[in-house]
């Protein structure tokens, strides 16, 4: 016989749990209680939905007030002092990589998403909000304030200046050297980035550039499976787009492909382009300037 959900008024303690869950301010033990209540008590589920809807309306209902310039530094100082005193808590049941976290924050930060705690599996939500930094970055996105997206400047790579998350290929277990000589003794720089395509699939984007004799740049782009996978996800796509969004090249992974690549191309300094990685409904775009 199928279990029926409990129908009864909520206890005051359960209302407090619902509020803490929506605000992302629960201990692991309390999160376990919430998990059981969501599965068994329909009144609790409705309470979570109502609180989530109210929270989403708060930014538009409040008057806009510019905080004093000293507030940010005061908050950061207080937070740093607190972190030095606290004993690290037990890690959440499911750990997230930085790439998975970035994907989740992008997805759950959509202001049009009405109930973010219920939009993903419980384990993913609890792991995301358990990290203070990720939780703080999620709140501005919910208010429609998107952080500026970094633009990878490939010419600066030749000066060994790299943007965050762009790593030496060998650090992601790719069998390449981050700097090597090609035919004709041209210097070639390579960098790789781990990218989450959904909550379960991760791939590695590899980009290299070489300095040509005429001062143009030769660019190469490849996609590899993450270090714990032998093959790319079938039908994963790698697409090169112009600065205006026009598709210049596109390639799709077949069954048991361990890499796919965009044909090498040459361009001048200042050229802008985008690389889109797609798997099903999940898509991530990286922006570049040469």
Backbone as CSV, one residue per row, in Angstrom:
resi,resn,N_x,N_y,N_z,CA_x,CA_y,CA_z,C_x,C_y,C_z
1,UNK,0.843,-1.200,0.000,0.000,0.000,0.000,0.872,1.242,0.000
2,UNK,0.524,2.223,-0.768,1.349,3.411,-0.919,1.204,4.296,0.310
3,UNK,2.335,4.821,0.834,2.300,5.700,2.003,1.599,7.000,1.642
4,UNK,0.745,7.482,2.568,0.062,8.750,2.363,0.767,9.833,3.158
5,UNK,0.765,11.048,2.627,1.396,12.148,3.330,0.544,12.568,4.529
6,UNK,1.206,12.988,5.607,0.537,13.382,6.836,-0.214,14.693,6.618
7,UNK,-1.441,14.764,7.138,-2.231,15.988,7.077,-2.537,16.421,8.499
8,UNK,-1.866,17.437,8.995,-2.081,17.957,10.348,-1.453,19.345,10.426
9,UNK,-1.920,20.163,11.352,-1.303,21.492,11.526,0.171,21.344,11.899
10,UNK,0.979,22.301,11.459,2.403,22.245,11.750,2.680,22.698,13.177
11,UNK,3.642,22.046,13.802,4.127,22.471,15.100,4.995,23.719,14.905
12,UNK,5.159,24.493,15.978,5.970,25.700,15.887,7.408,25.367,15.495
13,UNK,7.917,24.254,16.008,9.282,23.826,15.683,9.416,23.513,14.195
14,UNK,8.366,22.916,13.602,8.393,22.579,12.183,8.334,23.841,11.318
15,UNK,7.598,24.867,11.785,7.564,26.131,11.054,8.946,26.798,11.053
16,UNK,9.643,26.691,12.193,10.989,27.249,12.276,11.949,26.495,11.349
17,UNK,11.779,25.184,11.253,12.608,24.384,10.337,12.367,24.798,8.887
18,UNK,11.101,25.037,8.535,10.772,25.448,7.162,11.426,26.788,6.836
19,UNK,11.374,27.731,7.790,11.989,29.042,7.568,13.505,28.919,7.419
20,UNK,14.116,28.118,8.287,15.561,27.927,8.208,15.988,27.261,6.921
21,UNK,15.152,26.344,6.411,15.469,25.640,5.166,15.460,26.602,3.987
22,UNK,14.453,27.457,3.910,14.352,28.426,2.810,15.508,29.426,2.860
23,UNK,15.931,29.789,4.073,17.025,30.755,4.229,18.399,30.105,4.149
24,UNK,18.441,28.751,4.096,19.729,28.055,4.017,20.522,28.147,5.309
25,UNK,19.824,28.066,6.470,20.499,28.264,7.750,20.182,27.114,8.710
26,UNK,20.429,25.887,8.265,20.163,24.709,9.090,21.419,23.871,9.263
27,UNK,21.463,23.135,10.366,22.544,22.177,10.571,22.254,20.930,9.755
28,UNK,23.227,20.030,9.671,23.016,18.777,8.922,21.907,17.947,9.555
29,UNK,21.864,17.945,10.894,20.818,17.172,11.595,19.445,17.742,11.268
30,UNK,19.338,19.073,11.248,18.052,19.701,10.917,17.681,19.464,9.458
31,UNK,18.678,19.448,8.571,18.399,19.164,7.160,17.832,17.768,6.973
32,UNK,18.303,16.819,7.769,17.760,15.463,7.703,16.294,15.447,8.133
33,UNK,15.957,16.224,9.172,14.563,16.324,9.597,13.694,16.920,8.488
34,UNK,14.223,17.958,7.834,13.477,18.595,6.750,13.244,17.608,5.611
35,UNK,14.255,16.810,5.293,14.125,15.834,4.217,12.961,14.883,4.482
36,UNK,12.834,14.433,5.736,11.738,13.524,6.101,10.392,14.242,6.045
37,UNK,10.356,15.483,6.538,9.098,16.229,6.530,8.618,16.535,5.115
38,UNK,9.544,16.867,4.217,9.150,17.135,2.827,8.531,15.905,2.172
39,UNK,9.040,14.741,2.540,8.547,13.495,1.940,7.232,13.034,2.556
40,UNK,6.965,13.431,3.825,5.836,12.844,4.553,4.711,13.820,4.866
41,UNK,4.995,15.114,4.924,4.012,16.072,5.421,3.704,17.118,4.358
42,UNK,2.509,17.035,3.771,2.135,17.965,2.704,1.981,19.391,3.223
43,UNK,1.576,19.552,4.503,1.471,20.893,5.083,2.847,21.557,5.168
44,UNK,3.864,20.758,5.474,5.223,21.296,5.553,5.699,21.728,4.173
45,UNK,5.387,20.925,3.152,5.759,21.269,1.783,5.116,22.588,1.360
46,UNK,3.841,22.778,1.700,3.155,24.023,1.357,3.745,25.208,2.106
47,UNK,4.176,24.976,3.357,4.806,26.046,4.140,6.103,26.502,3.479
48,UNK,6.901,25.527,3.001,8.150,25.853,2.314,7.864,26.649,1.046
49,UNK,6.865,26.242,0.301,6.512,26.958,-0.924,6.058,28.384,-0.632
50,UNK,5.232,28.557,0.419,4.734,29.884,0.760,5.872,30.794,1.220
51,UNK,6.773,30.271,2.027,7.902,31.070,2.492,8.837,31.446,1.343
52,UNK,9.041,30.513,0.414,9.890,30.793,-0.746,9.298,31.910,-1.604
53,UNK,7.968,31.850,-1.813,7.298,32.888,-2.600,7.419,34.251,-1.913
54,UNK,7.263,34.279,-0.577,7.383,35.533,0.169,8.797,36.091,0.090
55,UNK,9.783,35.196,0.193,11.180,35.629,0.133,11.497,36.240,-1.231
56,UNK,10.945,35.657,-2.313,11.208,36.173,-3.654,10.612,37.558,-3.870
57,UNK,9.546,37.883,-3.103,8.894,39.193,-3.265,9.564,40.287,-2.440
58,UNK,10.370,39.904,-1.478,10.951,40.897,-0.568,11.792,41.965,-1.249
59,UNK,12.683,41.610,-2.205,13.514,42.664,-2.819,12.710,43.763,-3.496
60,UNK,11.595,43.385,-4.144,10.798,44.393,-4.854,9.928,45.210,-3.903
61,UNK,9.673,44.690,-2.680,8.810,45.394,-1.735,9.571,46.398,-0.882
62,UNK,10.866,46.257,-0.793,11.664,47.119,0.077,12.183,48.337,-0.684
63,UNK,12.272,49.498,-0.005,12.840,50.690,-0.665,14.333,50.500,-0.893
64,UNK,14.833,51.089,-1.952,16.256,50.980,-2.263,17.048,51.931,-1.378
65,UNK,18.000,51.377,-0.639,18.846,52.179,0.248,20.299,51.848,-0.058
66,UNK,21.087,52.857,-0.313,22.506,52.655,-0.562,23.233,52.472,0.764
67,UNK,23.902,51.333,0.966,24.607,51.105,2.228,25.849,51.985,2.308
68,UNK,26.299,52.272,3.532,27.538,53.049,3.671,28.712,52.272,3.100
69,UNK,29.720,52.998,2.600,30.863,52.361,1.947,31.644,51.464,2.899
70,UNK,31.538,51.739,4.211,32.299,50.952,5.188,31.634,49.636,5.543
71,UNK,30.376,49.436,5.106,29.632,48.253,5.536,30.249,46.961,5.033
72,UNK,30.652,46.937,3.749,31.194,45.707,3.179,32.432,45.229,3.934
73,UNK,33.363,46.134,4.185,34.585,45.740,4.887,34.289,45.307,6.314
74,UNK,33.303,45.955,6.966,32.939,45.577,8.331,32.364,44.160,8.377
75,UNK,31.524,43.833,7.391,30.939,42.489,7.337,32.018,41.448,7.088
76,UNK,32.907,41.735,6.154,33.969,40.778,5.844,34.904,40.574,7.032
77,UNK,35.204,41.657,7.771,36.063,41.536,8.940,35.399,40.691,10.020
78,UNK,34.105,40.929,10.243,33.380,40.167,11.259,33.284,38.697,10.877
79,UNK,33.057,38.460,9.588,32.954,37.071,9.122,34.294,36.351,9.269
80,UNK,35.399,37.027,8.912,36.715,36.414,9.030,37.038,36.076,10.479
81,UNK,36.678,36.986,11.406,36.932,36.735,12.827,36.129,35.544,13.323
82,UNK,34.894,35.425,12.843,34.052,34.303,13.256,34.596,32.982,12.736
83,UNK,35.064,32.988,11.495,35.587,31.756,10.899,36.841,31.282,11.616
84,UNK,37.647,32.226,12.132,38.863,31.844,12.852,38.545,31.170,14.176
85,UNK,37.388,31.505,14.768,37.015,30.954,16.063,36.256,29.637,15.946
86,UNK,35.572,29.443,14.831,34.724,28.259,14.681,35.536,27.025,14.341
87,UNK,35.070,25.884,14.848,35.642,24.600,14.473,34.968,24.161,13.188
88,UNK,35.716,23.740,12.165,35.106,23.331,10.904,34.056,22.248,11.114
89,UNK,32.899,22.433,10.475,31.834,21.446,10.589,32.075,20.273,9.667
90,UNK,31.367,19.215,9.948,31.451,18.019,9.119,31.015,18.346,7.701
91,UNK,31.701,17.817,6.709,31.375,18.069,5.304,29.997,17.539,4.975
92,UNK,29.260,18.175,4.056,27.949,17.663,3.666,28.056,16.293,3.039
93,UNK,26.920,15.599,3.048,26.904,14.213,2.581,27.385,14.089,1.151
94,UNK,27.096,15.100,0.324,27.528,15.051,-1.068,28.357,16.285,-1.378
95,UNK,29.588,16.090,-1.789,30.451,17.226,-2.100,30.235,17.653,-3.546
96,UNK,30.403,18.958,-3.791,30.254,19.511,-5.133,31.589,20.071,-5.588
97,UNK,31.918,19.853,-6.845,33.103,20.485,-7.409,32.766,21.947,-7.689
98,UNK,33.780,22.771,-7.894,33.543,24.184,-8.185,32.753,24.349,-9.485
99,UNK,32.998,23.449,-10.451,32.269,23.522,-11.720,30.789,23.193,-11.515
100,UNK,30.495,22.164,-10.698,29.100,21.816,-10.415,28.409,22.934,-9.649
101,UNK,29.130,23.540,-8.696,28.556,24.637,-7.919,28.221,25.819,-8.820
102,UNK,29.134,26.150,-9.744,28.900,27.268,-10.653,27.671,27.023,-11.519
103,UNK,27.524,25.790,-11.986,26.367,25.436,-12.800,25.074,25.558,-11.994
104,UNK,25.082,25.065,-10.741,23.890,25.135,-9.894,23.523,26.585,-9.563
105,UNK,24.544,27.414,-9.247,24.264,28.802,-8.908,23.676,29.551,-10.104
106,UNK,24.163,29.227,-11.298,23.625,29.844,-12.518,22.171,29.441,-12.713
107,UNK,21.878,28.157,-12.477,20.521,27.636,-12.691,19.558,28.132,-11.606
108,UNK,19.945,28.029,-10.332,19.063,28.390,-9.232,18.992,29.898,-9.016
109,UNK,19.961,30.636,-9.575,19.957,32.081,-9.422,18.973,32.794,-10.341
110,UNK,18.329,32.056,-11.231,17.346,32.646,-12.140,16.177,33.222,-11.328
111,UNK,15.958,34.548,-11.356,14.874,35.148,-10.558,13.492,34.606,-10.921
112,UNK,13.337,34.048,-12.119,12.038,33.521,-12.537,11.747,32.146,-11.940
113,UNK,12.757,31.514,-11.336,12.559,30.222,-10.685,11.886,30.463,-9.342
114,UNK,10.665,29.964,-9.164,9.852,30.317,-8.007,10.305,29.610,-6.728
115,UNK,10.726,28.351,-6.817,11.037,27.572,-5.614,12.376,26.862,-5.769
116,UNK,13.479,27.592,-5.660,14.791,26.975,-5.875,15.096,25.781,-4.983
117,UNK,14.680,25.763,-3.675,15.005,24.586,-2.860,14.357,23.294,-3.357
118,UNK,13.279,23.441,-4.122,12.563,22.257,-4.601,12.886,21.939,-6.058
119,UNK,13.760,22.739,-6.676,14.045,22.572,-8.108,15.145,21.553,-8.383
120,UNK,15.887,21.169,-7.347,16.984,20.204,-7.504,16.870,19.166,-6.399
121,UNK,17.542,18.017,-6.541,17.526,17.023,-5.471,17.985,17.624,-4.141
122,UNK,17.411,17.121,-3.060,17.692,17.655,-1.733,19.183,17.689,-1.421
123,UNK,19.905,16.626,-1.777,21.334,16.538,-1.459,22.126,17.657,-2.130
124,UNK,21.741,18.033,-3.363,22.450,19.099,-4.071,22.191,20.453,-3.428
125,UNK,20.921,20.709,-3.088,20.585,21.992,-2.475,21.290,22.148,-1.130
126,UNK,21.249,21.107,-0.294,21.858,21.204,1.032,23.369,21.383,0.939
127,UNK,24.009,20.741,-0.051,25.448,20.901,-0.225,25.793,22.309,-0.697
128,UNK,24.937,22.885,-1.530,25.191,24.233,-2.046,25.082,25.273,-0.944
129,UNK,23.993,25.221,-0.169,23.774,26.256,0.845,24.643,26.035,2.080
130,UNK,25.241,24.848,2.215,26.134,24.603,3.352,27.450,25.358,3.204
131,UNK,27.781,25.778,1.972,29.001,26.540,1.729,28.673,28.033,1.802
132,UNK,29.210,28.764,2.790,28.843,30.180,2.963,29.110,31.030,1.728
133,UNK,30.229,30.789,1.051,30.573,31.600,-0.115,29.569,31.385,-1.242
134,UNK,29.242,30.125,-1.511,28.277,29.829,-2.586,26.905,30.391,-2.240
135,UNK,26.514,30.295,-0.955,25.212,30.800,-0.531,25.137,32.310,-0.726
136,UNK,26.223,33.021,-0.406,26.238,34.475,-0.557,26.165,34.887,-2.022
137,UNK,26.760,34.102,-2.908,26.729,34.428,-4.334,25.364,34.145,-4.952
138,UNK,24.599,33.245,-4.333,23.287,32.885,-4.868,22.277,34.005,-4.646
139,UNK,22.359,34.681,-3.504,21.372,35.706,-3.155,21.299,36.852,-4.157
140,UNK,22.440,37.468,-4.574,22.334,38.549,-5.576,21.750,38.075,-6.900
141,UNK,22.053,36.842,-7.290,21.501,36.325,-8.543,19.980,36.244,-8.462
142,UNK,19.459,35.850,-7.270,18.015,35.753,-7.102,17.360,37.131,-7.227
143,UNK,18.105,38.195,-6.953,17.577,39.558,-7.057,17.819,40.160,-8.441
144,UNK,18.335,39.332,-9.371,18.565,39.808,-10.724,19.877,40.528,-10.903
145,UNK,20.793,40.402,-9.905,22.098,41.053,-10.003,23.111,39.993,-10.402
146,UNK,23.469,39.925,-11.661,24.389,38.904,-12.150,25.825,39.386,-12.044
147,UNK,26.712,38.531,-11.535,28.121,38.937,-11.478,28.704,39.063,-12.873
148,UNK,29.647,39.983,-13.088,30.242,40.118,-14.416,30.953,38.837,-14.830
149,UNK,30.729,38.417,-16.074,31.352,37.185,-16.547,32.778,37.473,-17.019
150,UNK,33.743,36.710,-16.515,35.137,36.985,-16.902,35.383,36.696,-18.375
151,UNK,36.212,37.525,-18.989,36.602,37.364,-20.384,38.051,36.880,-20.406
152,UNK,38.300,35.716,-21.005,39.659,35.171,-21.061,40.457,35.915,-22.122
153,UNK,41.539,36.564,-21.690,42.396,37.330,-22.594,43.567,36.448,-23.004
154,UNK,43.522,35.888,-24.214,44.514,34.907,-24.638,45.897,35.525,-24.847
155,UNK,45.965,36.782,-25.247,47.279,37.404,-25.436,48.040,37.496,-24.120
156,UNK,47.308,37.669,-23.025,47.960,37.744,-21.722,48.473,36.373,-21.277
157,UNK,47.912,35.326,-21.856,48.431,33.988,-21.533,49.904,33.881,-21.938
158,UNK,50.277,34.570,-23.017,51.672,34.545,-23.451,52.598,35.189,-22.420
159,UNK,52.010,35.990,-21.510,52.776,36.618,-20.434,52.618,35.838,-19.127
160,UNK,52.036,34.624,-19.223,51.779,33.779,-18.044,50.813,34.433,-17.061
161,UNK,49.844,35.172,-17.591,48.771,35.751,-16.780,47.476,35.045,-17.177
162,UNK,46.889,34.319,-16.229,45.731,33.480,-16.537,44.553,33.833,-15.631
163,UNK,43.345,33.729,-16.191,42.133,33.964,-15.421,41.878,32.794,-14.469
164,UNK,41.050,33.055,-13.453,40.717,32.018,-12.471,40.072,30.817,-13.162
165,UNK,40.372,29.639,-12.655,39.836,28.358,-13.112,40.509,27.829,-14.378
166,UNK,41.346,28.642,-15.045,42.098,28.132,-16.198,43.414,27.570,-15.672
167,UNK,43.567,26.247,-15.786,44.680,25.554,-15.145,45.620,24.943,-16.179
168,UNK,46.815,24.587,-15.707,47.718,23.805,-16.550,47.046,22.464,-16.841
169,UNK,47.096,21.968,-18.088,46.402,20.719,-18.435,46.763,19.549,-17.535
170,UNK,48.044,19.466,-17.138,48.460,18.330,-16.325,47.803,18.329,-14.952
171,UNK,47.358,19.493,-14.471,46.691,19.534,-13.169,45.305,18.901,-13.228
172,UNK,44.747,18.752,-14.442,43.467,18.065,-14.637,43.685,16.675,-15.251
173,UNK,44.917,16.191,-15.118,45.289,14.843,-15.582,45.218,14.680,-17.091
174,UNK,45.381,15.784,-17.820,45.546,15.696,-19.266,47.031,15.560,-19.557
175,UNK,47.381,14.696,-20.477,48.797,14.395,-20.748,49.411,15.438,-21.681
176,UNK,49.418,16.701,-21.234,50.027,17.772,-22.010,50.899,18.605,-21.086
177,UNK,51.863,19.266,-21.663,52.628,20.265,-20.919,51.979,21.614,-21.157
178,UNK,51.964,22.465,-20.141,51.303,23.759,-20.281,52.058,24.689,-21.232
179,UNK,53.348,24.444,-21.482,54.093,25.218,-22.473,55.023,24.262,-23.213
180,UNK,54.975,24.274,-24.538,55.884,23.417,-25.295,56.140,24.039,-26.662
181,UNK,57.099,23.468,-27.382,57.441,24.001,-28.704,56.759,23.177,-29.785
182,UNK,56.223,23.862,-30.793,55.616,23.176,-31.923,56.592,23.196,-33.088
183,UNK,56.188,22.602,-34.200,57.036,22.626,-35.393,57.316,24.060,-35.794
184,UNK,58.564,24.358,-36.104,58.935,25.726,-36.436,59.336,26.528,-35.221
185,UNK,59.431,25.851,-34.052,59.873,26.490,-32.810,58.954,27.629,-32.370
186,UNK,57.662,27.481,-32.627,56.723,28.497,-32.153,56.308,28.172,-30.726
187,UNK,56.270,29.183,-29.874,55.856,28.977,-28.496,54.349,28.736,-28.449
188,UNK,53.951,27.729,-27.701,52.539,27.388,-27.621,52.128,27.288,-26.150
189,UNK,51.053,27.980,-25.789,50.530,27.970,-24.430,49.205,27.222,-24.428
190,UNK,49.020,26.373,-23.416,47.772,25.630,-23.289,47.215,25.809,-21.886
191,UNK,45.894,25.946,-21.812,45.214,25.999,-20.531,43.907,25.217,-20.628
192,UNK,43.501,24.655,-19.486,42.315,23.801,-19.453,41.387,24.251,-18.332
193,UNK,40.100,24.004,-18.520,39.098,24.390,-17.509,38.066,23.277,-17.369
194,UNK,37.776,22.902,-16.124,36.755,21.896,-15.844,35.389,22.566,-15.870
195,UNK,34.465,21.996,-16.647,33.151,22.609,-16.841,32.064,21.575,-16.585
196,UNK,31.081,21.957,-15.783,29.942,21.090,-15.483,28.833,21.322,-16.500
197,UNK,28.363,20.241,-17.099,27.209,20.299,-18.007,26.060,19.565,-17.321
198,UNK,25.339,20.278,-16.467,24.346,19.632,-15.615,25.000,19.225,-14.301
199,UNK,24.246,18.516,-13.477,24.741,18.133,-12.156,25.525,16.838,-12.173
200,UNK,25.497,16.090,-13.264,26.155,14.783,-13.290,27.338,14.701,-14.255
201,UNK,27.388,15.551,-15.270,28.419,15.429,-16.304,29.411,16.578,-16.219
202,UNK,30.704,16.239,-16.293,31.772,17.233,-16.338,32.680,16.933,-17.520
203,UNK,33.148,17.986,-18.174,34.089,17.848,-19.288,35.212,18.853,-19.085
204,UNK,36.269,18.689,-19.855,37.399,19.612,-19.788,37.515,20.342,-21.127
205,UNK,37.544,21.674,-21.060,37.764,22.502,-22.254,39.244,22.862,-22.300
206,UNK,39.901,22.506,-23.396,41.318,22.823,-23.582,41.447,23.861,-24.696
207,UNK,42.165,24.938,-24.423,42.408,25.987,-25.416,43.910,26.216,-25.509
208,UNK,44.418,26.276,-26.734,45.837,26.606,-26.887,45.976,27.734,-27.900
209,UNK,47.067,28.478,-27.780,47.367,29.476,-28.791,48.867,29.497,-29.038
210,UNK,49.229,29.819,-30.276,50.632,29.926,-30.684,50.814,31.245,-31.409
211,UNK,51.967,31.846,-31.221,52.287,33.123,-31.852,52.892,32.868,-33.227
212,UNK,52.231,33.399,-34.266,52.694,33.236,-35.635,53.780,34.269,-35.984
213,UNK,54.510,34.006,-37.064,55.565,34.929,-37.491,55.022,36.298,-37.879
214,UNK,53.782,36.334,-38.381,53.184,37.617,-38.778,52.435,38.287,-37.624
215,UNK,52.669,37.795,-36.377,52.103,38.328,-35.145,50.631,37.984,-34.959
216,UNK,50.062,37.209,-35.879,48.724,36.689,-35.636,48.806,35.547,-34.625
217,UNK,47.654,35.099,-34.142,47.598,33.985,-33.205,46.905,32.783,-33.846
218,UNK,47.464,31.603,-33.616,46.791,30.368,-34.016,46.080,29.813,-32.782
219,UNK,44.801,29.500,-32.931,43.969,29.056,-31.808,43.502,27.621,-32.045
220,UNK,43.555,26.818,-31.002,43.018,25.457,-31.047,42.093,25.220,-29.866
221,UNK,41.010,24.494,-30.084,39.998,24.263,-29.038,39.600,22.790,-29.052
222,UNK,39.652,22.139,-27.888,39.278,20.736,-27.763,38.446,20.505,-26.509
223,UNK,37.650,19.441,-26.550,36.897,19.002,-25.384,37.325,17.583,-25.028
224,UNK,37.577,17.357,-23.729,37.968,16.041,-23.231,37.030,15.612,-22.104
225,UNK,36.940,14.301,-21.843,36.196,13.863,-20.653,36.960,14.245,-19.387
226,UNK,36.253,14.337,-18.268,36.925,14.605,-16.990,37.793,13.406,-16.621
227,UNK,38.659,13.583,-15.637,39.674,12.572,-15.332,39.098,11.240,-14.879
228,UNK,37.854,11.247,-14.374,37.257,9.987,-13.928,36.396,9.321,-15.006
229,UNK,36.471,9.827,-16.226,35.715,9.250,-17.347,36.650,8.888,-18.489
230,UNK,36.309,7.842,-19.212,37.136,7.432,-20.350,36.669,8.111,-21.631
231,UNK,35.361,8.312,-21.740,34.802,8.878,-22.972,33.966,10.125,-22.661
232,UNK,33.802,10.948,-23.681,32.915,12.097,-23.572,31.461,11.637,-23.526
233,UNK,30.579,12.418,-22.887,29.153,12.094,-22.968,28.699,12.112,-24.428
234,UNK,27.984,11.087,-24.836,27.519,11.027,-26.228,26.615,12.220,-26.522
235,UNK,26.806,12.833,-27.677,26.051,13.983,-28.178,26.452,15.301,-27.496
236,UNK,27.522,15.298,-26.711,28.046,16.567,-26.201,28.528,17.396,-27.390
237,UNK,28.259,18.683,-27.397,28.592,19.534,-28.538,29.604,20.610,-28.147
238,UNK,30.477,20.921,-29.092,31.462,21.987,-28.951,31.258,22.929,-30.120
239,UNK,30.958,24.203,-29.828,30.581,25.153,-30.875,31.408,26.430,-30.759
240,UNK,31.926,26.876,-31.885,32.654,28.145,-31.971,31.709,29.201,-32.541
241,UNK,31.588,30.338,-31.835,30.706,31.408,-32.272,31.487,32.704,-32.425
242,UNK,31.019,33.530,-33.343,31.618,34.855,-33.519,31.167,35.765,-32.388
243,UNK,31.714,36.972,-32.354,31.339,37.924,-31.307,29.867,38.302,-31.385
244,UNK,29.259,38.162,-32.583,27.839,38.488,-32.758,26.931,37.283,-32.545
245,UNK,27.522,36.117,-32.217,26.717,34.929,-31.962,26.532,34.016,-33.156
246,UNK,27.155,34.332,-34.275,27.038,33.476,-35.466,27.851,32.197,-35.267
247,UNK,27.264,31.050,-35.607,27.970,29.773,-35.477,28.998,29.647,-36.594
248,UNK,30.277,29.497,-36.193,31.361,29.369,-37.163,31.739,27.911,-37.400
249,UNK,31.770,27.120,-36.326,32.079,25.696,-36.414,31.333,24.993,-35.285
250,UNK,30.964,23.726,-35.514,30.327,22.952,-34.462,30.627,21.474,-34.673
251,UNK,30.894,20.778,-33.580,31.195,19.351,-33.651,30.511,18.654,-32.482
252,UNK,30.094,17.395,-32.700,29.342,16.643,-31.685,30.023,15.313,-31.391
253,UNK,30.074,14.947,-30.117,30.701,13.691,-29.708,29.834,12.501,-30.101
254,UNK,30.488,11.473,-30.632,29.802,10.226,-30.968,30.016,9.223,-29.834
255,UNK,29.509,8.027,-30.027,29.667,6.970,-29.035,31.152,6.637,-28.863
256,UNK,31.642,6.719,-27.627,33.010,6.380,-27.260,34.058,7.311,-27.886
257,UNK,33.702,8.564,-28.126,34.707,9.564,-28.498,35.423,10.012,-27.221
258,UNK,36.751,10.048,-27.258,37.473,10.544,-26.086,37.955,11.979,-26.266
259,UNK,37.678,12.571,-27.409,37.934,14.001,-27.610,37.217,14.473,-28.876
260,UNK,36.851,15.738,-28.890,36.366,16.394,-30.110,37.064,17.744,-30.183
261,UNK,37.207,18.286,-31.397,37.956,19.537,-31.538,37.382,20.411,-32.639
262,UNK,37.602,21.714,-32.452,37.308,22.704,-33.490,38.565,22.849,-34.342
263,UNK,38.459,22.832,-35.686,39.657,23.025,-36.522,40.403,24.296,-36.135
264,UNK,41.715,24.222,-36.123,42.526,25.384,-35.758,42.237,26.562,-36.695
265,UNK,42.351,27.758,-36.145,42.146,28.952,-36.961,43.136,30.027,-36.523
266,UNK,43.369,30.998,-37.418,44.296,32.096,-37.136,43.515,33.409,-37.104
267,UNK,43.948,34.310,-36.238,43.248,35.585,-36.103,44.214,36.653,-35.587
268,UNK,43.763,37.884,-35.643,44.581,39.016,-35.198,44.261,39.367,-33.751
269,UNK,45.147,40.137,-33.143,44.929,40.608,-31.775,43.666,41.471,-31.726
270,UNK,42.842,41.268,-30.707,41.598,42.011,-30.577,40.380,41.224,-31.032
271,UNK,40.604,40.090,-31.721,39.492,39.262,-32.200,38.768,38.651,-30.998
272,UNK,37.453,38.739,-31.010,36.628,38.157,-29.942,35.842,36.964,-30.473
273,UNK,35.698,35.952,-29.620,34.891,34.791,-30.000,34.358,34.115,-28.741
274,UNK,33.429,33.186,-28.945,32.815,32.462,-27.840,32.885,30.961,-28.131
275,UNK,32.978,30.172,-27.089,32.951,28.713,-27.210,31.807,28.198,-26.347
276,UNK,30.881,27.483,-26.974,29.715,26.951,-26.252,29.816,25.439,-26.132
277,UNK,29.630,24.929,-24.927,29.616,23.498,-24.658,28.191,23.123,-24.272
278,UNK,27.656,22.096,-24.919,26.245,21.761,-24.745,26.076,20.263,-24.541
279,UNK,25.186,19.910,-23.621,24.771,18.524,-23.433,23.307,18.531,-23.057
280,UNK,22.452,18.091,-23.991,21.017,18.135,-23.739,20.558,19.572,-23.546
281,UNK,19.883,19.837,-22.415,19.386,21.179,-22.122,20.423,22.043,-21.409
282,UNK,21.554,21.444,-21.068,22.588,22.174,-20.328,23.606,22.787,-21.286
283,UNK,23.918,24.054,-21.058,24.844,24.750,-21.952,25.678,25.744,-21.151
284,UNK,26.977,25.810,-21.469,27.895,26.764,-20.838,28.672,27.463,-21.955
285,UNK,28.783,28.787,-21.873,29.512,29.545,-22.881,30.697,30.259,-22.240
286,UNK,31.863,30.108,-22.851,33.079,30.781,-22.409,33.426,31.873,-23.433
287,UNK,33.825,33.045,-22.938,34.089,34.198,-23.788,35.589,34.484,-23.844
288,UNK,36.072,34.840,-25.038,37.510,35.051,-25.242,37.782,36.305,-26.062
289,UNK,38.937,36.904,-25.787,39.480,37.946,-26.645,40.952,37.616,-26.876
290,UNK,41.386,37.800,-28.121,42.775,37.437,-28.476,43.698,38.618,-28.195
